[in-house]
């Protein structure tokens, strides 16, 4: 339990959600956790935003309504927020400061850890090399998530990034290894909270999920604590208990907006986009807490979701996240407008650790090759589509028309998937080969002859090969791109 070893009755002013405490005599530090006791006996919580000589500025999480500075006392606990770490978190829901909101009992443990945490020591990091199978074909086939990886989802407002994050959290598996999920939601609406609970109900009931919720109506400072709370719980599950843990954080842009607001209250000098100069290091302090530790059985894999304001991938939040993380999964407004789910923009999407986590003994021996083939073929399909828009379909060669067919088949047969549909890696790779088999074998330059003999589906799913019975004069889906 957190107690207040240093207490003051010198609250001098209240300004919005902030209170100013005098006479602290250097006993208080930045980010220190505080408890404010009102005259009525109610206890509220706060975080120190600024310290200047004997003055401390504290943001009150529950707000300052009804707070009489002359009749209230504030206690500083001498450290940042700490939470009990225990397996009892599994199957529970809490708010952004770690208080249960599911009607269950308090979570107790003999061990408490500060939520600020530390990045994993680079000297002790182990190389991620095993997959996390999400059950989402376009992710598993082309941007495979690897245990210990940090792979963000880049989206824009109005796209189903929350639905995709919930689907991945609900379906993800790591074979027979013990696996758990920690889902942290920041600044989302109550309707979205209901959708998250519904989508993760089965996993929560099985005791495989920890759900941490900060709504748009909750205190802004809790938004900064939510991902750190999630990672503190995940670290205990992974590195103390040996679980492989997936941490999903939605939406890191809301987190960064809260950081900007708090930085302004502190008086920090704004830089690009009004964000504080330490935005990069602050994001790194979250992202770098995931990974694998040498000689430890567990792992933490992180999927943060970022909404790009105006769809601008150069915005400070996605831009700086891209420098820290190991790839990105980019969602497409155009694909969503055409009714495709999940609406992934495949060509700019990338998993930099995919080759380490796929192949023989991990997914399937042909997986890296067929993924490379699909990437190359989809790039060629995009080129063929652009030529068709300029010159017309009749001006294209039969092979180019096959590439158009491939692009359409990829969207229909491999990419499009139900929000509650989970596919095995074998089914995903069979679909991938079905799409690739639309092309004549001479176009499959990224796969080996033995792989073609084992997996090629003669005629593909797009009709006979050029020269055997003729390619269609019109390409399905042309004009949709």
FENVEN-V486728 format. One line per field, one symbol per residue. phi: phi as a letter, one per 30 degrees, with the letter a starting at -180 (. if undefined). burial: # if it has 9 or more other C-alpha atoms within 8 Angstrom, else .. A space follows every 50 residues. Layout:
# FENVEN-V486728
phi->???
burial->???
This chain:
# FENVEN-V486728
phi->.dbcdbbbccdcabbidcbcccidhidcbeiddbbccdddjdccbabdca bbhccbcbcdddiceidcddccbbccdiadebbdcaddddicbbcdcjde bciddeccadcbbdddibddeedcdcddabdcddiceddddcbedcejdc bdccbbejcdddddddddddcebbicddbbbccccbicddddeddddddc edddddicbcccbbddddeddddddeddddddddddddccciddccccbb bdddedddddddddddidddbeiidddceddddddcdddckbceicddab cbbdcbcdeiiddceedddddddccckaccccdddddcicbdddddddda cdceddcbjdibcaedeeddddddedddddddddddddddcjdddddedd dddddddddeddccddaddccccdddddddddddddddddddddcccddd ddddbdceihcbjddejdaidddbceidjdd
burial->...#.#######.#..######.#...##.########.....####### #..########..#....#..###############..##########.# ...........####...##....#..####################### ######..#.#..#########.#....###########...#..#..## ..##...########..##.###################..######### ######.###.###.....#....###.##..###########...#### ########......#.######.##########.##...#######..## #.##.####..##############.######.##.###.###..#.### ###########.#####.....#.#..#############...#..#... ##...#..####.###...##...#..#...
